[in-house]
Amino acid sequence: MDTTARRNGANERPLASTARLTLSGISKSFPGVRALHDVGLSLYPGEVTALVGENGAGKSTLVKIMTGIYQPDSGTIAVDGKPVTLPSAHAAFAHGITAIHQETVLFDDLSVAENIFLGHAPRTRLGFIDWAMMRANAHEVLTTMQAGHIDPDSRLKDLGIANKHLVAVARAMSIDAQIVTMDEPTAALSMKEIEELFLLIEFLKSQGKAILFISHKFDEIFRIADRYTVFRDGEKVGEGLLSETNQNELVKAMVGRSIDHIFPQRTVSIGEPVLAIEGLSHPTEFDDIGFKLHKGEVLGFYGLVGAGRSEVMQAITGITRTSRGTISLEGAEIAPRSAADAIEAGIVYVPEERGKQGVVIGLPIFQNVSLPSLKRTGKSGLLRLAEEFTLARTYTQRLDLRASSLSQDVGTLSGGNQQKVVIAKWLATQPKVIILDEPTKGIDIGSKAAVHGFMGELVTEGLSVIMVSSELPEILGMSDRVVVMREGRIAAVYDNKELDAETLVRAAAGIAA
């Protein structure tokens, strides 16, 4: 196969031969953790390189080294063949290196123009900020990106997630960044917004930018990237052209094993109804929601963005108030007025936004897990450290948590391992019903397999699970039944027997068969 050609249908063009950015022999360690060992990465102008690896493989550490946040213990960095040092984020910025993160790091209370030109605003001859010039330049950059619909004077907090991503890209364009890192850029985007982002990436490629694309979604990687580099346990284990590999080979390189059956095979006897919802309604979010969840069942909830799935789950768990309807648990009606009421009754909720709503950054793993169970781990108002550690160890081991110790700050864990801590925390309360909202969002394929396997164990033990997911393979692979929501209402309920993705998408979109 000609290694100088790229996949792009009939529009093939030569791949670049000289790297714009080269990292060689990079190593980085933290107390008790070897994050990277002798790794390398090359990014080429006009191309997208996908960085692939499980959570905890070292991807985020490498990005922080590239952008001057961390300093490597050893190794070299070169831009256009010339060695450079990046002692700060500002230094990386000066060399044309920028990053667009999963959770875009911008300032909500500043205007779009101020966010784009923060730190390098145009100045008048007297040294004051030239506001008119800044607004005009911001409009020019946005228009060049085909994002002219964004008003430079708008406050960032008034924009949607997709437009915030566009502002982040505009910031990179404003400094003429030549190296752009995109870390899980599609995690919070709808399908339409993802397509728009891909068009923007193609535009950046046409401008000769070297792009690093980090994603756990293989369809996106094969759609947008030209090259790949694979990390595993802090080491580089593979690289090459995507045209010369396939998904199975990448997965095997990532996890060191072949994952043929991501979804566990299970035979569970579905029992009596545990949770019954009737006529549940909210003034603005959803209306007339009714369903039953049985013992030992995984009930999947599917729908497009804005369908109201998460809002229903938050109402069931007492986070938001309803206008009418009933919630019954094991035949007895309950009316949770807070999350604490729902937890006391035996219903727990693992939220989609684990970083903001799931873990307490700054606390160690064992305290995160034991936090809702202090009545069990304490005595006479005093906490018993040994009990906390025992509780945390019991549940984190079952989920195959990867950490140096249970005293490690949960904020230093990868996204997938943070998710395991959140699930462990709520399972430690010994609930009757657990609601998992996008349980594998933004985590790698190995961690997904661990979460799915544990879900299978839970229902085998008699726990009842509601799983909200936007991933069709996950819905089809894990659910016993599927509830489809559309515009705040239940559109359809299916038994998962020979159910296919097309049927679910049609129901979610309101398209007749």
C-alpha positions as CSV (number, residue, x, y, z in Angstrom):
1,M,0.0,0.0,0.0
2,D,1.2,3.5,-0.8
3,T,2.0,5.1,2.5
4,T,2.0,8.6,1.1
5,A,-1.7,8.6,0.3
6,R,-4.5,9.4,2.7
7,R,-8.1,8.1,2.8
8,N,-10.5,10.7,1.5
9,G,-12.6,8.9,-1.1
10,A,-11.6,10.0,-4.5
11,N,-9.8,13.1,-3.2
12,E,-6.5,11.6,-2.2
13,R,-3.5,13.8,-1.6
14,P,0.0,13.2,-0.4
15,L,0.6,13.1,3.3
16,A,3.2,15.5,4.8
17,S,6.7,14.1,5.2
18,T,8.1,16.7,7.7
19,A,6.6,17.0,11.2
20,R,5.5,20.4,12.6
21,L,5.8,19.2,16.2
22,T,8.0,16.3,17.4
23,L,8.2,15.0,21.0
24,S,10.9,12.4,21.6
25,G,11.8,10.3,24.7
26,I,9.3,12.1,26.9
27,S,9.0,10.8,30.5
28,K,7.0,12.1,33.4
29,S,6.5,10.8,36.9
30,F,4.4,11.9,39.9
31,P,4.7,10.6,43.5
32,G,3.8,6.9,43.2
33,V,2.8,7.1,39.6
34,R,4.8,6.8,36.3
35,A,2.6,8.7,33.9
36,L,4.8,8.6,30.8
37,H,8.0,6.6,29.9
38,D,10.1,7.3,26.8
39,V,7.2,8.3,24.6
40,G,7.2,10.1,21.3
41,L,4.6,11.8,19.1
42,S,4.8,13.6,15.7
43,L,2.2,16.0,14.3
44,Y,2.2,17.0,10.7
45,P,0.9,20.1,8.9
46,G,-2.5,19.7,7.2
47,E,-3.2,16.4,9.0
48,V,-5.0,15.0,12.0
49,T,-3.2,12.6,14.3
50,A,-5.5,10.6,16.6
51,L,-4.0,9.9,20.1
52,V,-5.6,6.6,21.3
53,G,-5.5,4.9,24.6
54,E,-7.4,3.8,27.7
55,N,-8.1,6.3,30.5
56,G,-4.9,6.6,32.5
57,A,-2.7,5.7,29.5
58,G,-0.9,9.1,29.7
59,K,-2.7,11.1,27.0
60,S,-3.7,14.1,29.2
61,T,-0.2,14.2,30.7
62,L,1.3,14.5,27.3
63,V,-1.1,17.3,26.2
64,K,-0.2,19.2,29.4
65,I,3.5,18.8,28.5
66,M,2.8,20.0,24.9
67,T,1.0,23.1,26.2
68,G,3.6,24.0,28.9
69,I,1.5,23.1,32.0
70,Y,3.8,20.2,33.0
71,Q,7.5,20.0,32.5
72,P,8.9,16.6,31.3
73,D,11.4,14.8,33.5
74,S,13.4,13.9,30.3
75,G,13.0,14.1,26.5
76,T,13.0,16.8,23.8
77,I,10.4,18.9,22.0
78,A,10.9,20.4,18.6
79,V,8.8,22.8,16.5
80,D,9.6,22.7,12.8
81,G,12.8,20.8,13.6
82,K,14.1,23.3,16.1
83,P,14.4,22.3,19.8
84,V,12.2,24.4,22.1
85,T,11.4,24.5,25.8
86,L,7.9,25.2,27.0
87,P,8.2,26.4,30.6
88,S,4.7,27.8,30.7
89,A,1.4,27.8,28.9
90,H,2.3,31.3,27.6
91,A,5.5,29.9,26.1
92,A,3.6,27.2,24.3
93,F,1.1,29.9,23.1
94,A,4.0,31.9,21.7
95,H,5.2,28.9,19.7
96,G,1.7,28.5,18.2
97,I,0.5,25.6,20.3
98,T,-3.0,25.7,21.7
99,A,-5.5,23.2,23.1
100,I,-9.3,22.9,22.9
101,H,-10.5,20.7,25.8
102,Q,-13.5,18.6,26.4
103,E,-14.7,21.2,28.9
104,T,-13.7,24.4,27.0
105,V,-11.6,26.6,29.3
106,L,-13.0,30.1,28.6
107,F,-14.5,32.8,30.7
108,D,-18.3,33.0,30.8
109,D,-18.6,36.6,32.0
110,L,-16.4,38.0,29.2
111,S,-17.5,38.7,25.7
112,V,-16.7,36.5,22.7
113,A,-14.2,39.1,21.4
114,E,-12.5,39.3,24.9
115,N,-12.2,35.5,25.1
116,I,-10.7,35.3,21.6
117,F,-8.1,38.0,22.2
118,L,-7.5,37.5,25.9
119,G,-3.8,38.1,26.5
120,H,-3.1,39.5,23.1
121,A,-5.6,42.2,22.5
122,P,-4.8,44.9,19.9
123,R,-3.6,48.1,21.4
124,T,-3.8,51.8,20.5
125,R,-0.6,53.9,20.2
126,L,-1.1,54.9,23.8
127,G,-1.1,51.2,24.9
128,F,-4.8,51.0,25.7
129,I,-7.0,48.1,24.3
130,D,-8.4,49.0,20.9
131,W,-11.9,47.7,21.5
132,A,-13.2,48.6,18.0
133,M,-10.3,46.8,16.4
134,M,-10.7,43.8,18.7
135,R,-14.4,43.4,17.8
136,A,-13.6,43.8,14.1
137,N,-10.8,41.3,14.3
138,A,-13.0,38.8,16.2
139,H,-15.7,39.2,13.6
140,E,-13.2,38.6,10.8
141,V,-11.8,35.4,12.5
142,L,-15.3,34.0,13.1
143,T,-16.4,34.8,9.6
144,T,-13.3,33.1,8.1
145,M,-14.4,30.0,10.1
146,Q,-17.9,30.2,8.8
147,A,-19.1,31.2,12.3
148,G,-20.1,34.7,11.5
149,H,-23.4,34.2,13.2
150,I,-21.7,34.6,16.6
151,D,-21.8,38.2,17.8
152,P,-18.4,39.3,19.1
153,D,-20.2,41.4,21.8
154,S,-22.2,38.4,23.2
155,R,-21.4,37.2,26.6
156,L,-19.9,33.7,26.4
157,K,-22.3,32.4,29.1
158,D,-25.2,33.1,26.6
159,L,-23.8,30.7,24.0
160,G,-24.4,27.0,23.6
161,I,-21.7,24.4,24.0
162,A,-21.1,24.1,20.3
163,N,-20.6,27.8,19.8
164,K,-18.3,27.9,22.8
165,H,-16.1,25.3,21.0
166,L,-16.1,27.6,17.9
167,V,-14.9,30.5,20.1
168,A,-12.1,28.3,21.4
169,V,-11.1,27.5,17.9
170,A,-11.4,31.2,16.9
171,R,-9.0,31.9,19.8
172,A,-6.5,29.5,18.3
173,M,-6.9,31.1,14.9
174,S,-6.4,34.6,16.3
175,I,-2.8,33.8,17.3
176,D,-2.3,31.9,14.1
177,A,-1.8,28.7,16.1
178,Q,0.0,26.0,13.9
179,I,-0.6,23.1,16.4
180,V,-4.1,22.5,17.7
181,T,-5.0,19.8,20.3
182,M,-8.6,18.8,20.5
183,D,-9.3,16.7,23.6
184,E,-12.7,14.9,23.4
185,P,-14.2,17.9,21.5
186,T,-17.4,16.1,20.6
187,A,-18.3,14.7,24.1
188,A,-21.1,17.2,24.7
189,L,-22.2,17.9,21.1
190,S,-25.3,16.7,19.2
191,M,-24.9,14.8,15.9
192,K,-25.5,18.0,13.9
193,E,-22.9,19.9,15.9
194,I,-20.4,17.1,15.5
195,E,-20.8,17.4,11.7
196,E,-20.2,21.1,11.9
197,L,-17.1,20.5,14.0
198,F,-15.7,18.0,11.4
199,L,-16.2,20.7,8.7
200,L,-14.2,23.1,10.9
201,I,-11.4,20.5,11.3
202,E,-11.3,20.1,7.6
203,F,-11.0,23.9,7.3
204,L,-8.1,23.9,9.8
205,K,-6.4,21.1,7.8
206,S,-6.8,23.2,4.7
207,Q,-5.0,26.0,6.5
208,G,-2.0,23.7,7.2
209,K,-2.6,23.3,10.9
210,A,-1.2,20.2,12.6
211,I,-4.0,18.7,14.7
212,L,-4.0,16.2,17.6
213,F,-7.4,14.6,18.0
214,I,-8.2,12.7,21.2
215,S,-11.4,10.7,21.2
216,H,-12.7,7.4,22.5
217,K,-15.2,7.2,19.6
218,F,-13.7,5.0,16.9
219,D,-16.1,6.1,14.2
220,E,-14.9,9.7,14.7
221,I,-11.2,8.7,14.6
222,F,-11.6,6.8,11.3
223,R,-13.7,9.6,9.9
224,I,-11.5,12.5,10.6
225,A,-7.9,11.4,11.3
226,D,-5.0,10.5,9.0
227,R,-2.5,9.0,11.4
228,Y,-2.7,7.4,14.8
229,T,-0.5,6.9,17.9
230,V,-1.5,4.4,20.6
231,F,-0.5,4.8,24.3
232,R,-0.8,2.0,26.9
233,D,0.2,2.4,30.6
234,G,2.3,5.4,29.9
235,E,4.2,4.0,26.9
236,K,3.8,4.3,23.2
237,V,2.8,0.9,21.8
238,G,1.9,1.7,18.2
239,E,1.6,4.3,15.4
240,G,0.9,4.5,11.7
241,L,-1.6,5.4,9.1
242,L,-5.3,4.8,9.8
243,S,-5.6,3.6,6.2
244,E,-3.4,0.6,7.1
245,T,-5.2,-0.6,10.3
246,N,-8.7,-1.3,11.6
247,Q,-10.7,-0.9,14.8
248,N,-9.9,-4.4,16.1
249,E,-6.2,-3.8,15.8
250,L,-6.4,-0.5,17.5
251,V,-8.4,-1.9,20.4
252,K,-6.0,-4.8,20.8
253,A,-3.0,-2.3,20.9
254,M,-4.9,-0.1,23.4
255,V,-5.8,-2.7,26.0
256,G,-3.1,-5.4,25.2
257,R,-5.9,-7.9,24.5
258,S,-8.7,-8.4,22.1
259,I,-12.1,-7.3,23.3
260,D,-14.5,-9.3,21.1
261,H,-17.5,-9.1,23.4
262,I,-17.7,-5.7,24.9
263,F,-21.2,-6.4,26.3
264,P,-21.4,-9.2,28.8
265,Q,-23.6,-12.2,28.0
266,R,-26.1,-12.7,30.9
267,T,-29.2,-14.7,31.6
268,V,-31.2,-12.9,34.2
269,S,-34.7,-13.8,35.5
270,I,-36.6,-10.5,35.5
271,G,-38.6,-10.2,38.7
272,E,-41.5,-8.2,40.0
273,P,-41.8,-4.4,39.5
274,V,-39.5,-2.4,41.9
275,L,-40.1,1.1,40.6
276,A,-43.4,2.4,39.1
277,I,-43.7,5.9,37.7
278,E,-47.2,7.2,36.7
279,G,-48.1,10.5,35.1
280,L,-44.9,12.2,36.1
281,S,-44.8,15.8,34.8
282,H,-42.8,19.0,35.0
283,P,-44.0,22.4,33.9
284,T,-41.3,22.8,31.2
285,E,-39.2,19.7,30.8
286,F,-41.4,16.6,30.4
287,D,-45.1,15.4,30.6
288,D,-47.0,12.3,31.5
289,I,-44.1,10.0,32.0
290,G,-45.0,6.5,33.0
291,F,-43.0,3.2,33.1
292,K,-42.1,0.3,35.4
293,L,-38.7,-1.0,36.3
294,H,-38.4,-4.7,37.4
295,K,-36.0,-6.4,39.8
296,G,-32.9,-7.6,38.0
297,E,-33.6,-5.5,34.9
298,V,-31.6,-3.0,32.9
299,L,-34.0,-0.5,31.5
300,G,-32.4,1.7,28.8
301,F,-33.5,5.2,28.1
302,Y,-32.7,6.6,24.6
303,G,-33.5,9.9,22.9
304,L,-32.0,12.8,21.1
305,V,-30.4,15.8,22.8
306,G,-33.2,17.7,24.7
307,A,-35.6,14.8,24.9
308,G,-35.8,15.2,28.7
309,R,-34.3,11.9,29.8
310,S,-31.9,13.3,32.4
311,E,-34.6,15.7,33.7
312,V,-36.9,12.8,34.4
313,M,-34.2,11.0,36.3
314,Q,-33.4,14.1,38.3
315,A,-37.1,14.3,39.2
316,I,-37.2,10.7,40.3
317,T,-34.2,11.2,42.6
318,G,-35.6,14.4,44.2
319,I,-33.2,16.8,42.6
320,T,-36.0,18.7,40.8
321,R,-39.7,19.1,41.7
322,T,-42.5,17.8,39.6
323,S,-46.0,19.3,39.1
324,R,-47.9,16.0,39.3
325,G,-47.5,12.3,39.1
326,T,-46.5,9.5,41.5
327,I,-43.4,7.5,42.3
328,S,-43.7,4.1,43.9
329,L,-40.9,1.9,45.2
330,E,-41.7,-1.7,46.0
331,G,-45.4,-0.9,46.1
332,A,-45.2,2.0,48.4
333,E,-45.6,5.6,47.1
334,I,-42.7,7.9,47.9
335,A,-42.3,11.7,47.3
336,P,-38.6,12.5,47.5
337,R,-38.2,16.2,48.1
338,S,-34.4,16.0,47.9
339,A,-31.6,13.7,46.8
340,A,-31.1,12.7,50.4
341,D,-34.8,11.5,50.5
342,A,-34.3,9.4,47.4
343,I,-31.0,7.9,48.7
344,E,-32.7,7.1,52.1
345,A,-35.5,5.3,50.2
346,G,-33.0,3.3,48.1
347,I,-32.7,5.2,44.7
348,V,-29.4,6.6,43.7
349,Y,-28.3,8.6,40.7
350,V,-24.9,8.6,39.0
351,P,-25.0,11.9,37.1
352,E,-23.7,12.6,33.6
353,E,-21.4,15.4,34.7
354,R,-19.1,13.4,37.0
355,G,-16.6,16.2,37.4
356,K,-19.2,18.8,38.6
357,Q,-21.8,16.6,40.2
358,G,-20.2,13.2,40.9
359,V,-16.8,13.5,42.7
360,V,-15.4,15.9,45.2
361,I,-12.2,17.2,43.8
362,G,-9.5,17.6,46.5
363,L,-10.7,14.7,48.6
364,P,-9.0,11.3,48.4
365,I,-10.7,8.3,46.7
366,F,-11.7,6.6,50.0
367,Q,-13.5,9.7,51.3
368,N,-15.3,10.1,48.0
369,V,-16.6,6.6,48.2
370,S,-17.5,6.7,51.9
371,L,-19.1,10.2,51.9
372,P,-22.8,9.0,51.5
373,S,-22.3,6.1,53.9
374,L,-20.9,7.9,57.0
375,K,-23.6,6.3,59.2
376,R,-22.0,2.9,58.4
377,T,-18.4,4.0,58.8
378,G,-18.8,6.2,61.8
379,K,-19.7,5.5,65.5
380,S,-20.9,7.9,68.1
381,G,-20.3,10.8,65.8
382,L,-16.7,9.8,65.1
383,L,-15.4,8.6,61.7
384,R,-13.5,5.3,61.7
385,L,-10.7,5.5,59.1
386,A,-10.3,1.7,58.8
387,E,-14.0,1.3,58.1
388,E,-13.9,3.9,55.4
389,F,-10.9,2.3,53.7
390,T,-12.6,-1.2,53.9
391,L,-15.7,0.1,52.3
392,A,-13.8,1.9,49.5
393,R,-11.6,-1.0,48.9
394,T,-14.6,-3.4,48.6
395,Y,-16.3,-1.5,45.8
396,T,-13.3,0.0,43.9
397,Q,-11.8,-3.5,43.6
398,R,-14.9,-4.8,42.1
399,L,-14.8,-2.0,39.5
400,D,-11.0,-2.6,38.8
401,L,-10.1,1.0,39.8
402,R,-6.6,2.0,38.6
403,A,-5.0,4.2,41.2
404,S,-1.7,4.3,43.2
405,S,-3.6,4.1,46.5
406,L,-7.0,4.9,48.0
407,S,-5.5,8.1,49.4
408,Q,-4.9,9.5,46.0
409,D,-6.8,12.8,45.2
410,V,-9.7,11.8,43.0
411,G,-9.0,14.9,40.9
412,T,-5.7,13.3,39.6
413,L,-7.6,10.2,38.2
414,S,-8.5,9.8,34.6
415,G,-12.1,10.3,33.5
416,G,-12.8,6.6,33.4
417,N,-11.4,6.0,36.9
418,Q,-13.3,9.0,38.3
419,Q,-16.5,7.4,36.9
420,K,-15.7,4.1,38.7
421,V,-15.3,6.1,42.0
422,V,-18.7,7.7,41.5
423,I,-20.4,4.3,40.8
424,A,-18.6,2.8,43.8
425,K,-19.8,5.6,46.0
426,W,-23.4,5.0,45.3
427,L,-23.2,1.2,45.2
428,A,-21.8,1.4,48.7
429,T,-25.1,2.8,49.9
430,Q,-26.6,-0.6,49.0
431,P,-29.5,0.8,46.9
432,K,-32.5,-0.9,45.4
433,V,-32.4,1.1,42.2
434,I,-29.4,2.7,40.6
435,I,-29.8,5.3,37.7
436,L,-26.7,5.6,35.5
437,D,-26.8,8.7,33.3
438,E,-24.4,8.3,30.4
439,P,-22.3,5.9,32.4
440,T,-19.5,5.5,29.8
441,K,-19.4,9.1,28.4
442,G,-15.9,10.1,27.6
443,I,-14.2,6.9,28.9
444,D,-12.1,4.4,27.0
445,I,-13.2,1.0,25.6
446,G,-11.4,-0.9,28.4
447,S,-13.1,1.1,31.1
448,K,-16.4,0.7,29.3
449,A,-16.1,-3.0,29.3
450,A,-15.4,-2.9,33.1
451,V,-18.5,-0.8,33.7
452,H,-20.7,-3.0,31.5
453,G,-19.4,-6.1,33.1
454,F,-20.1,-4.7,36.6
455,M,-23.7,-3.7,35.5
456,G,-24.2,-7.3,34.5
457,E,-23.1,-8.4,38.0
458,L,-25.4,-6.0,39.7
459,V,-28.6,-7.2,38.0
460,T,-27.6,-10.8,38.5
461,E,-27.5,-9.9,42.2
462,G,-31.0,-8.5,42.0
463,L,-30.3,-4.8,41.7
464,S,-32.5,-2.8,39.2
465,V,-30.7,-0.5,36.8
466,I,-31.9,2.5,34.7
467,M,-29.3,3.4,32.1
468,V,-29.6,6.7,30.2
469,S,-27.4,6.6,27.1
470,S,-26.9,8.3,23.8
471,E,-24.8,5.4,22.4
472,L,-26.9,3.0,20.4
473,P,-24.5,0.1,20.7
474,E,-24.6,0.5,24.5
475,I,-28.4,0.7,24.6
476,L,-28.8,-2.4,22.4
477,G,-26.0,-4.3,24.1
478,M,-27.0,-3.8,27.7
479,S,-30.8,-3.1,27.9
480,D,-33.5,-5.7,28.6
481,R,-36.1,-3.1,27.5
482,V,-35.7,0.3,25.9
483,V,-37.8,3.5,26.6
484,V,-37.5,6.1,23.8
485,M,-38.2,9.7,24.7
486,R,-38.9,12.6,22.3
487,E,-39.6,16.2,23.2
488,G,-40.3,15.4,26.9
489,R,-42.6,12.5,26.3
490,I,-42.3,8.7,26.0
491,A,-42.4,7.9,22.3
492,A,-42.1,4.1,22.5
493,V,-41.1,1.2,24.7
494,Y,-39.5,-1.9,23.2
495,D,-38.5,-5.3,24.4
496,N,-34.9,-5.7,23.3
497,K,-35.4,-8.8,21.1
498,E,-34.1,-8.4,17.6
499,L,-34.3,-4.6,18.2
500,D,-32.2,-2.5,15.8
501,A,-30.7,0.9,15.8
502,E,-32.8,2.2,12.9
503,T,-36.0,1.5,14.9
504,L,-34.7,3.5,17.9
505,V,-33.5,6.4,15.8
506,R,-36.8,6.7,13.9
507,A,-38.8,6.7,17.2
508,A,-36.5,9.3,18.8
509,A,-36.7,11.5,15.7
510,G,-40.4,11.0,15.1
511,I,-39.9,9.5,11.7
512,A,-42.5,7.1,10.5
513,A,-41.4,3.6,9.5
